[in-house]
């Protein structure tokens, strides 16, 4: 089970390899780049659960990457931890005011950084903190691969399970068909965006079989979200 997707933006190769090892060991799916522009593209294409961002990187600076991530709708709420050799209070304040959620000064212990990441994720995305996801009367046991609604077992296929998990990890957030394809289906799969509609219908049918309220919201011209509101 993955603890979440992490984007590491660090141009010190030795440090990056060390962090890739430690976060990989802790169950994170890590994407790494040394370049600010590439970091912005990666984050836009597939928003991560958290970003670890070095202040001094190639191309666009870390502080500017942070600023741009905060301005973009897809990444406005993604947690950011900044890494830097700058220890002065004014620099820390500048990083936090730009939008960073935490600030780690080099040198640091990789175990400390792992703990900081876990703490930030617990605070901003509680769903990633353990093996149980909950929304309204829905419960998902990630380890046992089981779903219950109002205490009753819900039978889901593998794709519907992954789809519901993604929604439950990001409740209330609207995802386009393309975003869902990227997040839920294998990257090498050649699938049309309309295929998402088929699996949404299957997921709805399974969740609503016992007469429960439809929690999969359709947002016209935008996509779908896990929400207790009525359809648009």
HELIX and SHEET records of a PDB file:
HELIX    1   1 UNK A   13  UNK A   25  1                                  13    
HELIX    2   2 UNK A   36  UNK A   45  1                                  10    
HELIX    3   3 UNK A   62  UNK A   71  1                                  10    
HELIX    4   4 UNK A   89  UNK A   98  1                                  10    
HELIX    5   5 UNK A  110  UNK A  124  1                                  15    
HELIX    6   6 UNK A  126  UNK A  129  5                                   4    
HELIX    7   7 UNK A  158  UNK A  169  1                                  12    
HELIX    8   8 UNK A  177  UNK A  184  1                                   8    
HELIX    9   9 UNK A  195  UNK A  207  1                                  13    
SHEET    1   A 5 UNK A  28  UNK A  33  0                                        
SHEET    2   A 5 UNK A   4  UNK A   9  1                                        
SHEET    3   A 5 UNK A  50  UNK A  54  1                                        
SHEET    4   A 5 UNK A  79  UNK A  84  1                                        
SHEET    5   A 5 UNK A 102  UNK A 105  1                                        
SHEET    1   B 4 UNK A 132  UNK A 135  0                                        
SHEET    2   B 4 UNK A 138  UNK A 141 -1                                        
SHEET    3   B 4 UNK A 146  UNK A 149 -1                                        
SHEET    4   B 4 UNK A 152  UNK A 154 -1                                        
SHEET    1   C 2 UNK A 216  UNK A 219  0                                        
SHEET    2   C 2 UNK A 223  UNK A 226 -1                                        
END                                                                             
